[in-house]
Amino acid sequence: MTGAARPLADARTLVDARAWSAAGTRLLLAAVADLDDDGFSAASALPGWTRKHLAAHVAANADALGNLVRWAATGERTPMYASAEERAAGIARGPGLTPDELRAWLAGSAHRLDAGLDALTGEQWRRRVVTAQGRTVPATELPWMRAREVCVHAADLGTGPSFADLPDGFLAALVDEIRDRRAPVALPDGPLPQVAAWLAGRPHTLAGAPELGPWL
């Protein structure tokens, strides 16, 4: 991938995003399947967060996106989080849970979110909702939002999965999005997983690439 190149992610579809979300969820659940309490309590790749914090964040994210699914389904305004404090409380809940409780929350919240998405009609998919960052988007954007969470944070767990294990189409779409949001930057030469990790502010093997702060 050269500095002038741009990933061909413009054709990202709802079907793509749902497939990437499913793949990321499988990767994430497999990554925590054998963790005991010590393993869950170890540091994640995110500064200041243990794997318990990270798992709780991903589970709470599914519940929060479920609020937007209900908004799309009913037309009744249902924010992702009632407040910033509610979001923080979900993350803080993690260290107090057992490994089995965390795994059950991760799997159960993911299943509930998928079931809600499965039930949306064509008109409901087009209904506009507001993200926690204040962006107004159609409900068709929700699977992509979830795909980013489960795929990137599966790598952040530090239990084996890495950006190299993520689908190429997802990585191309991720690079495309982060590059635009950071303000267009020249992409260094290197394998797509490493370029994506660099743009996301995660560990990478690209020589001479300028340091970027964490994203997501």
C-alpha positions in Angstrom: 0.0 0.0 0.0 1.6 3.3 -1.1 1.2 6.7 0.3 -0.9 7.8 -2.7 -3.2 4.7 -2.6 -6.7 4.8 -1.1 -8.4 1.6 0.1 -11.3 0.5 -2.0 -13.8 0.7 0.9 -16.4 3.0 -0.7 -18.5 0.0 -1.7 -18.9 -1.1 1.9 -22.4 -2.5 2.3 -24.8 -3.5 5.1 -24.2 -7.1 4.3 -20.4 -6.5 4.6 -20.7 -4.8 8.0 -22.9 -7.5 9.4 -20.5 -10.2 8.3 -17.5 -8.3 9.8 -19.4 -7.8 13.0 -20.2 -11.5 13.2 -16.5 -12.4 12.5 -15.2 -10.0 15.1 -17.7 -11.3 17.7 -16.5 -14.9 17.1 -12.9 -13.8 17.4 -13.6 -11.8 20.6 -15.5 -14.6 22.3 -12.8 -17.1 21.3 -10.2 -14.8 22.7 -11.8 -14.8 26.2 -13.1 -18.4 26.2 -10.3 -19.8 28.4 -9.4 -16.8 30.5 -9.4 -17.3 34.3 -9.7 -14.4 36.7 -6.0 -13.7 36.6 -6.1 -13.6 32.8 -9.1 -11.3 32.7 -7.5 -9.1 35.3 -4.3 -8.6 33.3 -3.6 -5.4 31.4 -5.1 -5.0 27.9 -3.4 -3.1 25.2 -5.4 0.0 26.1 -3.6 2.2 28.8 -5.2 1.9 32.2 -7.7 -0.8 31.2 -7.6 -4.5 32.2 -9.2 -7.1 30.0 -12.1 -7.0 32.4 -12.6 -3.3 31.7 -12.3 -3.9 27.9 -14.7 -6.9 28.0 -17.3 -4.8 30.0 -16.9 -1.9 27.5 -17.6 -4.2 24.5 -20.6 -5.8 26.2 -22.0 -2.5 27.3 -21.5 -1.2 23.7 -23.8 -3.9 22.4 -26.4 -3.0 24.9 -26.1 0.7 24.0 -26.3 0.0 20.3 -29.4 -2.0 21.1 -31.0 1.3 22.3 -30.4 2.7 18.9 -31.9 -0.4 17.3 -35.0 0.3 19.4 -35.0 3.9 18.3 -34.9 2.7 14.6 -37.6 0.1 15.2 -40.1 2.4 17.1 -39.2 5.9 16.1 -39.0 6.8 19.8 -35.8 8.6 20.7 -33.6 6.2 22.7 -30.0 7.5 23.2 -27.1 5.0 23.4 -26.3 6.2 26.9 -28.4 8.3 29.3 -25.2 10.1 30.3 -21.4 10.0 30.2 -21.6 8.6 33.7 -23.7 5.7 32.6 -21.2 4.8 29.9 -18.3 5.0 32.5 -20.3 2.8 35.0 -20.6 0.1 32.4 -16.9 -0.1 32.0 -16.3 0.1 35.7 -18.6 -2.8 36.3 -16.1 -5.2 34.6 -13.6 -5.7 37.5 -16.4 -6.8 39.8 -17.6 -9.6 37.6 -16.3 -13.2 37.4 -15.0 -14.6 34.1 -18.2 -16.6 33.5 -20.3 -13.4 34.2 -18.2 -11.4 31.7 -18.4 -14.1 29.1 -22.2 -14.4 29.5 -22.6 -10.6 29.2 -20.4 -10.5 26.1 -22.3 -13.3 24.4 -25.8 -12.3 25.6 -25.5 -8.7 24.6 -24.1 -9.6 21.2 -27.0 -12.0 20.6 -29.6 -9.5 21.7 -28.1 -6.9 19.4 -28.1 -9.3 16.4 -31.7 -10.3 17.1 -32.8 -6.7 17.2 -31.0 -5.9 13.9 -32.4 -9.0 12.3 -35.9 -7.7 13.1 -35.5 -4.3 11.4 -37.6 -3.7 8.2 -36.4 -1.8 5.2 -38.0 1.4 6.4 -36.6 1.0 9.9 -33.1 0.5 8.5 -33.3 3.9 6.9 -34.5 5.7 10.1 -32.0 8.1 11.4 -30.5 7.9 15.0 -27.9 9.8 16.9 -24.7 8.2 18.1 -23.0 8.8 21.5 -20.7 11.2 19.6 -23.7 13.2 18.4 -23.5 12.1 14.8 -26.9 11.6 13.0 -26.7 8.4 10.9 -29.1 5.9 9.4 -29.6 2.6 11.3 -27.7 0.9 8.4 -24.6 2.4 10.1 -25.0 0.4 13.3 -23.5 -2.9 12.1 -20.4 -1.0 11.0 -20.2 0.7 14.4 -20.4 -2.7 16.1 -17.8 -4.3 13.7 -15.3 -1.6 14.6 -15.8 -2.3 18.3 -15.5 -6.1 18.2 -12.8 -6.3 15.6 -10.4 -3.7 17.0 -11.0 -4.6 20.7 -10.5 -8.3 19.9 -6.9 -7.3 19.1 -6.7 -5.0 22.1 -7.3 -7.9 24.5 -3.8 -9.1 23.8 -4.7 -12.8 24.1 -3.7 -13.8 20.6 -5.9 -12.2 17.9 -4.2 -9.3 16.0 -5.1 -7.0 13.1 -3.7 -9.7 10.8 -6.7 -11.9 11.9 -9.3 -9.4 10.8 -11.0 -9.5 7.4 -9.3 -7.6 4.6 -12.4 -5.8 3.6 -12.9 -4.7 7.2 -9.4 -3.4 7.4 -9.7 -1.5 4.1 -12.9 0.1 5.3 -11.3 1.0 8.6 -8.3 2.6 7.0 -10.5 4.6 4.8 -12.6 5.9 7.7 -9.8 6.7 10.1 -7.8 8.4 7.4 -10.6 10.7 6.6 -11.4 11.5 10.3 -7.8 12.1 11.2 -7.6 14.5 8.2 -6.1 12.8 5.2 -2.6 11.5 5.8 -0.2 9.8 3.5 -0.3 6.0 4.0 3.1 4.3 4.5 4.1 1.2 2.6 3.3 -2.0 4.4 0.9 -4.8 4.8 -2.8 -3.7 5.2 -3.1 -5.0 8.8 -0.1 -3.0 9.9 -1.3 0.1 8.2 -4.7 -0.3 9.9 -3.0 -0.8 13.3 -0.8 2.2 12.8 -3.8 4.5 11.8 -5.7 3.2 14.8 -2.8 4.1 17.2 -2.1 0.4 17.9 1.3 -1.4 17.9 2.6 -2.1 14.4 5.7 -3.0 12.6 5.9 -0.2 10.1 9.4 1.4 10.1 9.5 5.2 10.2 5.8 5.7 10.4 5.0 8.8 12.6 3.3 8.1 15.9 -0.4 8.5 16.1 -2.6 8.7 19.2 -5.2 6.0 19.9 -8.4 6.0 18.0 -11.6 4.2 19.2 
